[in-house]
Amino acid sequence: MKTVLLQSSRFINRLLFRLVSVVLFMLYGMSMFAQRQDILLNNDWNFRFSHQVQKGTGVRVDLPHTWNAQDALSGKIDYKRGIGNYEKNLFIRPEWKGKRLFIRFEGVNNIADVFINRRHIGEHRGGYGAFIFEITGKVEYGKENSILVRVNNGEQLDIMPLVGDFNFYGGIYRDVHLLITDETCISPLDYASPGVRLIQDSVSHRYAKVRAIVDLSNGSSGNQEVELNVRLLDGQRVVKEGTKNVNLSGNEVMQQELTFEIDQPHLWNGRQDPFLYQAEVTLFRNGQMVDRVTQPLGLRFYRIDPDKGFFLNGKHLPLQGVCRHQDRSEVGNALRPQHHEEDVALMLEMGVNAVRLAHYPQATYFYDLMDKNGIIVWAEIPFVGPGGYNDKGFVDLPAFRANGKEQLKELIRQHYNHPSICVWGLFNELTELGDNPVEYIKKLNVLAHQEDTTRPTTSASNQMGDLNFITDAIAWNRYDGWYGGTPADLGKWLDRMHKDHPEICIAISEYGAGASIYHQQDSLVKTVPTSWWHPENWQTYYHIENWKTISSRPYVWGSFVWNMFDFGAAHRTEGDRPGINDKGLVTFDRKVRKDAFYFYKANWNREEPMLYLTGKRNTVRTQHLQTITAFTNLSGAELFVNGKSYGKAIPDSYAILEWKNVELEPGENEIKVVSTNKKLPLSDSFHCRL
């Protein structure tokens, strides 16, 4: 009898355990599906080119992915530009019935046609912005559904950019998401924006006024009574909160607005203090949360003065900037989070406080990193001219004009809430010959101000003309001492421009010189830019002299080194290999910092003590007497050659130490510098042969 009771008790316990488990699972499921889900769809796609029509020709790939990284980066000018097909199966769970389903692409280069179960649901034209389609009602529940994306990176006359000194990679090169929301949600359908716009109407050290404009969407046919709640958070602390009851008619889309006033706001202050509030936007129905979106809120005010430059929160901030392309030696533009993080880490190490993201919108995650690290951003659309090459960046076609406006709207609406973005860029290196873009640029400028009343516009020019007097600020791409002239020409040009046009805000949007870490020379001799010889020491000299010019002119509101990293340009036949633009301060694979990197680090990063000898890679020398140069942000250093002291030196105002007429011995030589600061015993050394 005891055995029977014991077995019965165990059976009841197991039954209760299963019952509790089922109830908990149901409760968890109810809570899980009561609000938004974001599911990555990056894994297990089948890829084939459109010409591969035979069955079984596809290969498994994971996203992000691009199909022409290797042929483009090998210097193959006619790298693959055509159509690639990406397909995967997605099981649509039965419990998603009654929900809304969206598929969101963060970036596909450059035309994407999307099919669900082989039925076309939409097209997106443009390679650098996000886009989204609602697939509710287009899927079969409880079954596997096919997603097919036909991607075309071929040349198109109606899509920006038409030309560019960079590679046009093809593929789904950023993440793909499945969004699942309630029937009533914060709409993601406004140009794939977050559906929340945080407008900073007034910001000072004492007071801030912010409007939260929220896009609401009711996907059902019946009326919906919802409560909209917006909280401004400092960590877990609620700074401000607002609530509004909203009645949404069936299938209605509407905007709602809540205004907040903050006394003594904590400002987002660049690298010094990149403080972020969080704006938490929540929808409730019958007391239950049905959707939530969180956006960064960095309160700041800034201005650009034609005589005194850039001011952030009332204080002058010299913008020590670089430009950045979004590609890598191994993967083209199919970057992972760790790639973005490594790029930011290198910028922070060098002391960068501003970046021009050229020549197109870049990954949302990178803008997030800029927000968190306090780096001022110039964000721009891919309206790119030919530079020194053939063809044009503007063709006066209605479809091209319309596409450019759409890409500008995408850029602004998707990235509006990033406090790091301070200027919208409208073009790069256009020409007025032939189809003249001036009137179109004026329309883009008006559109930018309609979309965003708080940020100024700018552009990057490389010539004179009416196109330079449209945007709120203007910048020039200058290569004095590389493509022509000498570094001294930059100062003369800047002073003349500022004198002739004192009303305009002038910046340097690009300046740079090529350098191969394998090309070393004893003497400082300017090379031919289009040649296969790009000595590293000329790049170093170029940047020293150009920075002296720029930093001594406060009216230059910003300067941006071209480029932070070497990048791919298949048509380039120069430097140490074809297919690479080697003007970067860091090599394409991010493994080697060139000497010029350390020059900027010594000048821009005063927080990290450093001492660096230039010319380390010049290990075979021909001249008996040498000039040894080092960069340091310390008080000084002593030079030793083969153990013999050549004396102590104090850095000049540009962090440069120099010892002239240093004698090398035949054979092996050890060059070593040691800091004179006993509390910071830094040293650097290398060996070379004479």
C-alpha positions as CSV (number, residue, x, y, z in Angstrom):
1,M,0.0,0.0,0.0
2,K,2.9,2.4,0.9
3,T,4.4,1.7,-2.5
4,V,1.2,2.5,-4.4
5,L,0.8,5.8,-2.4
6,L,4.4,6.8,-3.1
7,Q,4.0,6.1,-6.8
8,S,0.7,8.1,-6.8
9,S,2.4,11.0,-5.1
10,R,5.2,11.0,-7.6
11,F,2.7,11.0,-10.5
12,I,0.8,13.9,-9.0
13,N,4.0,15.9,-8.5
14,R,5.1,15.3,-12.1
15,L,1.7,16.3,-13.3
16,L,1.7,19.5,-11.2
17,F,5.2,20.3,-12.4
18,R,4.2,19.9,-16.0
19,L,1.0,22.0,-15.4
20,V,3.0,24.7,-13.8
21,S,5.6,24.6,-16.6
22,V,2.8,24.9,-19.2
23,V,1.3,27.9,-17.3
24,L,4.6,29.6,-16.9
25,F,5.4,29.0,-20.6
26,M,2.0,30.5,-21.6
27,L,2.5,33.5,-19.4
28,Y,6.0,34.0,-20.8
29,G,4.7,33.6,-24.3
30,M,1.9,36.1,-23.6
31,S,4.4,38.6,-22.2
32,M,6.9,37.9,-25.0
33,F,4.3,38.5,-27.8
34,A,2.7,41.4,-26.1
35,Q,5.5,43.6,-27.3
36,R,7.9,44.1,-30.2
37,Q,10.3,41.3,-31.2
38,D,13.4,41.8,-33.3
39,I,14.8,38.6,-34.8
40,L,18.0,38.7,-36.9
41,L,17.7,36.8,-40.2
42,N,21.4,36.8,-41.0
43,N,22.1,33.0,-41.0
44,D,21.7,30.3,-43.6
45,W,21.0,32.1,-46.9
46,N,21.5,30.5,-50.3
47,F,23.3,32.7,-52.8
48,R,23.8,32.4,-56.5
49,F,24.3,34.8,-59.4
50,S,21.3,35.4,-61.6
51,H,23.1,33.8,-64.6
52,Q,23.5,30.5,-62.6
53,V,20.1,29.1,-63.5
54,Q,21.0,25.5,-63.1
55,K,19.6,23.9,-60.0
56,G,22.1,23.3,-57.1
57,T,24.4,26.1,-58.1
58,G,23.8,28.2,-55.0
59,V,26.1,28.3,-52.0
60,R,25.3,28.8,-48.3
61,V,26.3,32.2,-47.0
62,D,25.7,34.2,-43.8
63,L,25.0,37.9,-43.7
64,P,26.5,40.4,-43.9
65,H,27.8,39.3,-47.3
66,T,29.2,40.8,-50.5
67,W,30.0,38.9,-53.6
68,N,32.7,41.0,-55.2
69,A,35.1,41.9,-52.4
70,Q,38.0,39.8,-53.7
71,D,37.8,40.7,-57.4
72,A,37.4,44.4,-56.7
73,L,40.2,44.5,-54.1
74,S,42.5,42.7,-56.5
75,G,42.5,45.7,-58.8
76,K,40.1,44.1,-61.3
77,I,38.5,47.2,-62.9
78,D,35.6,45.3,-64.4
79,Y,34.8,43.6,-61.1
80,K,31.4,41.9,-60.9
81,R,28.5,44.2,-61.2
82,G,25.2,42.5,-61.8
83,I,22.5,40.6,-60.1
84,G,22.8,38.2,-57.2
85,N,20.0,36.2,-55.7
86,Y,19.7,35.6,-51.9
87,E,17.1,33.1,-50.6
88,K,16.2,31.6,-47.3
89,N,13.3,29.8,-45.7
90,L,11.6,31.3,-42.7
91,F,9.1,29.4,-40.5
92,I,6.2,31.7,-39.7
93,R,4.9,30.5,-36.3
94,P,1.1,30.1,-35.9
95,E,1.0,32.3,-32.8
96,W,2.1,35.2,-34.9
97,K,-1.3,35.5,-36.4
98,G,-2.9,38.7,-35.3
99,K,0.6,40.3,-35.1
100,R,2.2,42.6,-37.7
101,L,5.3,41.3,-39.5
102,F,8.0,43.5,-41.1
103,I,11.2,42.7,-42.8
104,R,13.9,45.4,-42.4
105,F,17.1,45.6,-44.4
106,E,19.9,47.8,-43.0
107,G,21.8,48.0,-46.3
108,V,21.7,46.3,-49.8
109,N,23.8,47.6,-52.6
110,N,22.2,49.0,-54.6
111,I,18.8,47.8,-55.9
112,A,16.8,45.2,-53.9
113,D,13.7,43.5,-55.2
114,V,12.1,41.4,-52.4
115,F,9.8,38.4,-52.9
116,I,7.8,36.4,-50.3
117,N,6.9,33.0,-51.6
118,R,8.0,34.2,-55.0
119,R,5.6,37.1,-55.0
120,H,7.1,40.5,-55.4
121,I,6.4,42.7,-52.4
122,G,8.6,45.7,-53.0
123,E,11.7,47.4,-54.4
124,H,14.3,49.7,-52.9
125,R,16.7,51.8,-55.0
126,G,19.8,53.0,-53.2
127,G,22.7,51.1,-51.6
128,Y,23.3,52.8,-48.3
129,G,20.0,53.4,-46.5
130,A,17.8,51.0,-44.6
131,F,14.4,50.0,-45.9
132,I,11.5,48.0,-44.7
133,F,8.4,46.1,-46.0
134,E,5.4,44.9,-44.1
135,I,4.7,41.2,-44.9
136,T,1.7,40.8,-42.7
137,G,-0.9,38.9,-44.8
138,K,1.8,38.0,-47.4
139,V,3.0,34.9,-45.5
140,E,1.5,31.5,-44.7
141,Y,1.3,30.8,-40.9
142,G,2.6,27.5,-39.5
143,K,4.7,26.9,-42.6
144,E,8.1,27.6,-44.1
145,N,8.0,30.7,-46.3
146,S,10.7,31.6,-48.8
147,I,12.3,35.0,-48.8
148,L,14.1,35.9,-52.1
149,V,16.1,39.1,-52.6
150,R,17.4,39.9,-56.0
151,V,20.2,42.4,-55.6
152,N,21.6,44.5,-58.5
153,N,24.8,46.5,-58.1
154,G,25.0,47.3,-61.8
155,E,25.5,50.9,-63.0
156,Q,22.3,52.9,-63.0
157,L,21.7,56.4,-64.3
158,D,18.8,57.0,-61.9
159,I,20.5,56.1,-58.6
160,M,23.1,57.9,-56.6
161,P,26.1,57.6,-56.8
162,L,26.8,57.5,-60.5
163,V,30.6,57.5,-60.0
164,G,33.1,57.3,-57.1
165,D,36.7,56.8,-56.2
166,F,35.7,53.7,-54.2
167,N,34.3,50.3,-54.9
168,F,30.6,49.5,-55.5
169,Y,30.3,46.3,-53.7
170,G,27.3,44.1,-54.3
171,G,25.1,42.2,-51.8
172,I,23.1,42.2,-48.6
173,Y,26.0,43.7,-46.7
174,R,24.3,44.7,-43.5
175,D,21.9,43.0,-41.1
176,V,18.3,41.8,-41.9
177,H,15.7,41.9,-39.2
178,L,12.2,40.4,-38.8
179,L,10.1,42.7,-36.7
180,I,7.0,41.4,-34.9
181,T,4.7,44.0,-33.4
182,D,1.2,44.3,-32.1
183,E,-1.5,45.4,-34.5
184,T,-1.1,48.8,-33.0
185,C,2.5,49.9,-32.9
186,I,5.1,52.7,-33.2
187,S,5.4,52.6,-36.9
188,P,8.7,51.5,-38.5
189,L,7.4,52.3,-42.0
190,D,8.5,56.0,-42.2
191,Y,11.6,55.5,-44.4
192,A,12.6,52.6,-42.0
193,S,13.1,55.2,-39.2
194,P,12.6,54.3,-35.6
195,G,9.2,56.1,-35.6
196,V,10.4,58.5,-33.0
197,R,11.8,61.9,-33.6
198,L,13.4,63.9,-30.8
199,I,13.5,67.6,-31.8
200,Q,15.7,69.8,-29.7
201,D,13.8,73.1,-29.9
202,S,16.0,74.9,-27.3
203,V,19.1,73.8,-25.5
204,S,21.4,75.7,-23.1
205,H,23.3,75.0,-19.9
206,R,20.2,76.0,-17.9
207,Y,17.3,74.8,-19.9
208,A,16.2,72.4,-22.6
209,K,13.0,71.9,-24.5
210,V,12.5,68.7,-26.5
211,R,9.6,67.6,-28.6
212,A,9.0,63.8,-29.1
213,I,7.1,63.2,-32.3
214,V,5.9,59.6,-32.5
215,D,4.5,57.8,-35.6
216,L,1.6,55.5,-34.5
217,S,0.0,52.9,-36.8
218,N,-3.2,50.8,-36.3
219,G,-3.0,47.7,-38.5
220,S,-6.5,46.5,-37.6
221,S,-9.8,47.5,-39.1
222,G,-11.3,48.5,-35.7
223,N,-10.7,51.5,-33.5
224,Q,-7.9,51.2,-30.9
225,E,-7.7,53.2,-27.6
226,V,-4.1,53.3,-26.6
227,E,-2.0,55.3,-24.1
228,L,1.3,56.8,-25.4
229,N,3.9,57.2,-22.7
230,V,7.3,58.9,-23.1
231,R,9.9,58.8,-20.4
232,L,13.3,60.6,-20.5
233,L,15.7,58.5,-18.5
234,D,19.1,59.1,-16.9
235,G,20.1,55.5,-16.3
236,Q,17.2,54.2,-14.2
237,R,16.1,57.6,-13.0
238,V,13.1,59.1,-14.7
239,V,13.9,62.7,-15.5
240,K,10.6,63.6,-17.2
241,E,7.5,61.7,-18.2
242,G,4.5,62.4,-20.4
243,T,1.4,60.5,-21.2
244,K,-1.3,60.9,-23.8
245,N,-4.5,58.9,-24.6
246,V,-4.9,58.3,-28.3
247,N,-7.9,57.0,-30.4
248,L,-6.7,55.4,-33.6
249,S,-9.3,54.6,-36.2
250,G,-9.0,51.4,-38.2
251,N,-5.9,51.2,-40.4
252,E,-5.0,54.8,-39.4
253,V,-1.5,56.2,-39.3
254,M,-1.0,59.4,-37.2
255,Q,1.7,61.5,-35.5
256,Q,1.5,62.4,-31.8
257,E,3.6,64.9,-30.0
258,L,4.7,65.3,-26.4
259,T,6.9,68.2,-25.2
260,F,9.4,68.1,-22.3
261,E,11.2,70.9,-20.5
262,I,14.4,70.1,-18.5
263,D,16.1,72.5,-16.1
264,Q,19.9,72.2,-15.7
265,P,20.2,69.5,-18.4
266,H,23.2,67.3,-18.5
267,L,24.7,68.1,-21.9
268,W,26.3,65.8,-24.5
269,N,29.7,67.5,-24.7
270,G,31.7,65.6,-27.3
271,R,34.8,63.6,-26.3
272,Q,34.9,65.4,-22.9
273,D,31.5,64.1,-21.7
274,P,29.4,62.2,-24.2
275,F,26.4,61.9,-21.8
276,L,23.2,60.4,-23.2
277,Y,19.7,60.4,-21.9
278,Q,17.4,57.6,-23.2
279,A,14.0,58.4,-24.5
280,E,11.7,55.4,-23.8
281,V,8.5,55.5,-25.9
282,T,5.9,53.0,-24.9
283,L,2.3,52.1,-26.1
284,F,-0.2,50.6,-23.6
285,R,-3.6,49.1,-24.3
286,N,-5.9,48.3,-21.4
287,G,-2.9,48.8,-19.1
288,Q,-0.8,46.2,-21.0
289,M,2.4,47.3,-22.9
290,V,2.1,46.5,-26.6
291,D,5.1,48.3,-28.0
292,R,8.3,50.1,-27.0
293,V,11.1,51.9,-28.7
294,T,14.1,53.5,-27.1
295,Q,16.2,56.2,-28.7
296,P,19.3,58.1,-27.6
297,L,18.9,61.7,-26.5
298,G,22.1,63.8,-26.4
299,L,21.3,67.4,-25.6
300,R,23.7,69.9,-27.1
301,F,23.9,73.2,-28.9
302,Y,26.5,74.3,-31.4
303,R,27.2,76.8,-34.1
304,I,29.7,77.5,-36.9
305,D,31.2,80.9,-37.0
306,P,32.9,82.2,-40.3
307,D,35.8,83.8,-38.3
308,K,36.1,81.6,-35.2
309,G,35.1,78.1,-36.3
310,F,33.0,75.4,-34.5
311,F,31.5,75.9,-31.1
312,L,30.0,73.1,-29.0
313,N,27.9,74.1,-26.0
314,G,29.3,77.6,-26.1
315,K,33.0,76.7,-26.2
316,H,35.3,76.7,-29.2
317,L,36.0,73.1,-30.3
318,P,38.7,72.7,-33.1
319,L,37.4,69.7,-35.1
320,Q,40.3,67.3,-35.5
321,G,38.8,65.0,-38.0
322,V,39.3,62.1,-40.4
323,C,37.2,60.6,-43.2
324,R,36.2,57.0,-43.2
325,H,35.1,54.5,-45.8
326,Q,33.2,51.4,-44.7
327,D,35.3,48.6,-46.3
328,R,37.9,46.0,-45.1
329,S,40.5,44.0,-46.9
330,E,38.9,40.6,-46.2
331,V,35.2,41.3,-46.5
332,G,34.6,44.4,-48.6
333,N,31.8,46.4,-47.0
334,A,30.2,43.4,-45.2
335,L,31.4,44.6,-41.8
336,R,30.7,43.0,-38.5
337,P,30.3,44.9,-35.2
338,Q,33.9,44.2,-34.2
339,H,35.1,45.9,-37.4
340,H,33.3,49.1,-36.4
341,E,34.5,48.9,-32.9
342,E,38.2,48.5,-34.0
343,D,37.9,51.5,-36.3
344,V,36.5,53.6,-33.4
345,A,39.2,52.4,-31.0
346,L,41.9,53.5,-33.5
347,M,40.2,56.9,-33.9
348,L,40.0,57.4,-30.1
349,E,43.7,56.3,-29.8
350,M,44.7,59.0,-32.3
351,G,42.6,61.7,-30.6
352,V,40.0,62.1,-33.3
353,N,37.0,64.2,-32.2
354,A,35.2,64.5,-35.6
355,V,34.6,62.2,-38.6
356,R,33.3,62.7,-42.0
357,L,31.5,59.5,-43.1
358,A,32.2,59.5,-46.8
359,H,30.6,59.3,-49.2
360,Y,27.3,57.7,-48.1
361,P,25.2,56.8,-45.0
362,Q,27.0,54.2,-42.9
363,A,25.8,51.6,-40.4
364,T,23.5,52.6,-37.6
365,Y,25.8,50.8,-35.2
366,F,28.7,53.2,-36.2
367,Y,26.5,56.2,-35.5
368,D,25.7,54.7,-32.1
369,L,29.4,54.4,-31.4
370,M,29.9,58.0,-32.4
371,D,27.2,59.0,-29.9
372,K,28.7,57.0,-27.1
373,N,32.2,58.2,-27.6
374,G,31.5,61.9,-28.3
375,I,32.8,62.1,-31.9
376,I,31.2,64.9,-34.0
377,V,29.8,63.5,-37.3
378,W,29.4,64.8,-40.8
379,A,26.9,62.5,-42.4
380,E,26.2,62.7,-46.2
381,I,24.3,61.3,-49.1
382,P,26.1,59.6,-52.0
383,F,25.9,62.6,-54.4
384,V,29.5,62.1,-55.7
385,G,31.3,63.6,-58.6
386,P,34.1,62.1,-60.7
387,G,37.0,63.8,-59.0
388,G,39.9,63.4,-61.4
389,Y,38.1,60.7,-63.5
390,N,35.7,60.6,-66.4
391,D,31.8,60.7,-66.3
392,K,29.6,62.9,-64.2
393,G,28.0,62.7,-60.8
394,F,24.9,64.5,-61.9
395,V,22.6,63.6,-64.8
396,D,19.5,65.8,-65.2
397,L,16.9,63.0,-65.2
398,P,13.7,63.2,-63.2
399,A,14.3,59.7,-61.8
400,F,17.8,60.7,-60.6
401,R,16.5,63.9,-59.0
402,A,13.8,61.9,-57.2
403,N,16.2,59.2,-56.1
404,G,18.5,61.8,-54.5
405,K,15.7,63.3,-52.6
406,E,14.6,59.9,-51.3
407,Q,18.1,59.1,-50.2
408,L,18.3,62.4,-48.3
409,K,15.0,61.8,-46.6
410,E,16.2,58.3,-45.6
411,L,19.5,59.6,-44.2
412,I,17.8,62.3,-42.1
413,R,14.8,60.3,-40.8
414,Q,16.7,57.2,-40.0
415,H,19.5,59.0,-38.1
416,Y,17.8,62.1,-36.8
417,N,18.2,61.2,-33.1
418,H,22.0,60.7,-33.2
419,P,23.4,63.7,-31.2
420,S,26.8,63.1,-32.8
421,I,25.5,64.2,-36.2
422,C,26.0,67.9,-36.5
423,V,26.0,68.6,-40.3
424,W,24.2,67.0,-43.3
425,G,26.4,66.7,-46.3
426,L,24.8,67.2,-49.7
427,F,27.5,66.6,-52.3
428,N,31.2,65.8,-53.0
429,E,33.3,67.1,-55.9
430,L,30.6,67.9,-58.4
431,T,31.2,69.9,-61.5
432,E,29.0,72.5,-63.2
433,L,30.1,71.4,-66.7
434,G,27.4,69.8,-68.8
435,D,24.3,69.1,-66.8
436,N,24.6,71.7,-64.1
437,P,23.6,70.5,-60.5
438,V,23.4,74.0,-58.9
439,E,19.5,74.3,-59.1
440,Y,19.1,70.8,-57.9
441,I,21.5,71.3,-55.0
442,K,19.4,74.3,-53.9
443,K,16.4,72.1,-53.8
444,L,18.2,69.5,-51.8
445,N,19.3,72.2,-49.4
446,V,15.7,73.3,-48.9
447,L,14.6,69.7,-48.4
448,A,17.3,69.1,-45.8
449,H,16.0,72.1,-43.8
450,Q,12.4,71.0,-44.2
451,E,13.4,67.6,-42.8
452,D,15.6,69.0,-40.0
453,T,15.3,72.6,-38.8
454,T,18.1,72.1,-36.3
455,R,21.2,71.1,-38.3
456,P,23.1,73.0,-40.9
457,T,24.1,71.7,-44.3
458,T,27.5,71.5,-45.8
459,S,29.3,70.0,-48.9
460,A,32.7,69.1,-50.1
461,S,33.9,70.9,-53.2
462,N,37.1,70.8,-55.2
463,Q,36.6,73.8,-57.5
464,M,35.1,77.3,-57.6
465,G,31.6,78.1,-58.8
466,D,28.0,78.8,-57.7
467,L,27.7,75.4,-56.1
468,N,29.9,76.6,-53.2
469,F,27.5,79.2,-52.0
470,I,24.4,77.1,-51.4
471,T,24.8,75.2,-48.2
472,D,25.1,76.7,-44.7
473,A,28.8,75.8,-44.5
474,I,31.2,74.7,-47.2
475,A,34.4,72.7,-47.3
476,W,37.1,72.0,-49.9
477,N,39.0,68.9,-50.8
478,R,42.7,70.1,-51.0
479,Y,45.8,68.1,-51.8
480,D,48.5,70.8,-51.7
481,G,51.8,69.0,-51.8
482,W,50.4,65.7,-53.2
483,Y,48.5,66.2,-56.5
484,G,50.2,69.5,-57.2
485,G,52.0,72.5,-55.6
486,T,53.4,72.4,-52.1
487,P,51.9,72.3,-48.6
488,A,52.5,76.0,-48.3
489,D,49.9,76.6,-51.0
490,L,47.1,75.6,-48.7
491,G,47.7,78.5,-46.3
492,K,47.8,81.0,-49.2
493,W,44.6,79.5,-50.7
494,L,42.7,79.5,-47.3
495,D,43.7,83.1,-46.5
496,R,42.7,84.4,-50.0
497,M,39.3,82.5,-49.8
498,H,38.6,83.8,-46.3
499,K,39.5,87.4,-47.4
500,D,37.4,87.2,-50.6
501,H,34.4,85.6,-48.9
502,P,34.4,86.5,-45.2
503,E,30.8,85.5,-44.9
504,I,31.1,81.8,-45.6
505,C,32.1,79.1,-43.1
506,I,35.2,77.3,-44.5
507,A,36.5,73.8,-43.7
508,I,38.9,71.3,-45.2
509,S,36.9,68.2,-46.1
510,E,39.8,66.2,-47.4
511,Y,43.6,66.5,-47.4
512,G,46.0,63.6,-47.6
513,A,48.9,61.8,-49.4
514,G,49.5,58.2,-50.3
515,A,52.0,56.1,-48.4
516,S,53.1,52.5,-48.5
517,I,54.7,51.0,-45.4
518,Y,57.0,49.1,-47.8
519,H,58.3,52.2,-49.6
520,Q,61.1,53.9,-47.6
521,Q,63.7,56.4,-48.6
522,D,66.5,58.4,-46.9
523,S,65.9,61.7,-48.6
524,L,62.7,63.7,-48.5
525,V,61.6,63.7,-52.1
526,K,58.1,64.3,-53.5
527,T,56.9,61.4,-55.6
528,V,54.5,61.2,-58.5
529,P,51.0,60.4,-57.0
530,T,50.0,58.1,-59.9
531,S,53.3,56.1,-59.7
532,W,54.1,52.8,-58.0
533,W,56.4,54.6,-55.5
534,H,54.6,56.1,-52.4
535,P,57.3,56.7,-49.8
536,E,56.0,56.9,-46.3
537,N,58.2,59.8,-45.2
538,W,56.6,62.1,-47.8
539,Q,53.2,61.4,-46.3
540,T,54.5,62.2,-42.8
541,Y,56.0,65.5,-44.0
542,Y,52.8,66.4,-45.9
543,H,50.7,66.0,-42.9
544,I,53.0,67.9,-40.6
545,E,53.1,70.9,-42.9
546,N,49.3,70.8,-43.7
547,W,48.4,70.5,-40.0
548,K,50.6,73.5,-39.2
549,T,48.6,75.5,-41.7
550,I,45.2,74.3,-40.6
551,S,45.7,74.5,-36.9
552,S,46.9,78.1,-37.0
553,R,43.7,79.3,-38.7
554,P,40.8,79.4,-36.3
555,Y,38.3,80.3,-39.0
556,V,38.7,76.8,-40.5
557,W,35.7,75.2,-38.7
558,G,36.9,71.7,-39.3
559,S,39.4,69.5,-41.1
560,F,39.2,65.9,-42.1
561,V,42.2,63.8,-43.1
562,W,41.7,61.7,-46.2
563,N,41.7,59.0,-45.0
564,M,41.8,57.3,-41.6
565,F,42.3,53.9,-43.3
566,D,43.5,52.7,-46.7
567,F,40.5,51.6,-48.8
568,G,39.5,49.8,-51.9
569,A,39.4,51.5,-55.3
570,A,39.7,49.0,-58.1
571,H,40.7,51.5,-60.8
572,R,43.8,52.8,-58.8
573,T,47.1,51.7,-60.2
574,E,49.6,53.2,-57.8
575,G,51.4,52.7,-54.6
576,D,52.5,49.1,-53.7
577,R,49.6,47.3,-55.4
578,P,46.7,48.0,-57.7
579,G,43.2,48.4,-56.4
580,I,44.0,50.4,-53.2
581,N,43.9,54.0,-52.2
582,D,46.7,54.2,-49.7
583,K,46.1,57.7,-48.3
584,G,45.1,56.1,-45.0
585,L,46.9,56.8,-41.7
586,V,46.3,53.1,-41.0
587,T,46.7,50.2,-43.4
588,F,43.7,48.6,-45.0
589,D,43.8,45.6,-42.6
590,R,44.1,47.9,-39.6
591,K,47.3,46.2,-38.5
592,V,49.9,49.0,-39.0
593,R,49.7,52.6,-37.9
594,K,51.7,54.7,-40.3
595,D,54.2,57.4,-39.0
596,A,51.7,60.2,-39.7
597,F,49.2,58.5,-37.4
598,Y,51.6,59.0,-34.5
599,F,52.1,62.7,-35.5
600,Y,48.4,63.3,-35.0
601,K,48.3,61.2,-31.9
602,A,51.1,63.3,-30.3
603,N,49.2,66.5,-31.2
604,W,45.6,65.4,-30.6
605,N,45.7,62.8,-27.8
606,R,47.2,64.5,-24.7
607,E,45.7,61.9,-22.3
608,E,47.9,59.0,-23.3
609,P,51.7,59.7,-22.9
610,M,53.6,58.7,-26.0
611,L,57.0,58.7,-27.6
612,Y,57.5,57.5,-31.1
613,L,60.4,57.3,-33.5
614,T,59.6,57.9,-37.2
615,G,61.3,56.0,-40.0
616,K,61.3,52.6,-38.2
617,R,60.5,50.8,-41.4
618,N,63.5,52.4,-43.2
619,T,65.9,49.7,-42.1
620,V,68.4,50.0,-45.0
621,R,69.9,53.5,-45.2
622,T,72.3,55.0,-47.7
623,Q,73.3,58.4,-46.1
624,H,76.0,58.6,-43.5
625,L,74.5,61.7,-41.8
626,Q,70.8,61.3,-40.8
627,T,68.1,63.5,-39.3
628,I,66.3,61.5,-36.6
629,T,62.7,62.6,-35.8
630,A,60.4,61.6,-33.0
631,F,56.9,62.6,-31.9
632,T,56.0,63.0,-28.2
633,N,53.4,64.7,-26.0
634,L,55.9,64.6,-23.1
635,S,58.4,67.3,-22.1
636,G,61.4,65.9,-24.0
637,A,63.6,62.9,-24.8
638,E,67.2,61.9,-25.3
639,L,68.6,60.2,-28.4
640,F,71.1,57.4,-28.3
641,V,72.8,55.9,-31.4
642,N,74.6,52.7,-30.7
643,G,74.6,53.7,-27.0
644,K,76.1,57.1,-27.6
645,S,74.0,60.1,-26.5
646,Y,73.2,62.8,-29.1
647,G,71.7,65.0,-26.5
648,K,68.3,65.9,-25.2
649,A,65.6,67.7,-27.2
650,I,62.4,69.5,-26.4
651,P,59.4,69.1,-28.7
652,D,58.3,72.1,-30.7
653,S,54.7,73.3,-30.6
654,Y,53.7,70.5,-32.9
655,A,55.1,67.7,-30.7
656,I,58.2,67.1,-32.9
657,L,61.6,66.2,-31.7
658,E,64.5,66.5,-34.1
659,W,68.2,65.6,-34.0
660,K,70.3,66.6,-37.1
661,N,73.6,65.4,-38.4
662,V,73.4,62.1,-36.6
663,E,76.2,59.8,-37.7
664,L,75.5,56.2,-38.6
665,E,78.2,53.5,-38.6
666,P,78.7,51.1,-41.4
667,G,76.7,47.9,-40.7
668,E,74.1,47.6,-37.9
669,N,72.9,50.6,-35.9
670,E,70.6,50.9,-33.0
671,I,68.5,54.1,-32.8
672,K,66.8,54.7,-29.4
673,V,65.0,57.6,-27.7
674,V,64.3,57.8,-24.0
675,S,61.9,60.3,-22.3
676,T,63.5,62.8,-20.0
677,N,60.5,62.6,-17.7
678,K,61.6,60.2,-15.0
679,K,58.0,59.6,-13.9
680,L,57.1,58.4,-17.4
681,P,60.1,56.3,-18.5
682,L,59.0,55.8,-22.1
683,S,61.4,54.7,-24.9
684,D,61.3,53.7,-28.5
685,S,63.9,52.1,-30.8
686,F,64.7,50.4,-34.0
687,H,67.7,49.0,-35.9
688,C,68.9,49.9,-39.4
689,R,71.8,49.2,-41.6
690,L,74.1,51.6,-43.5
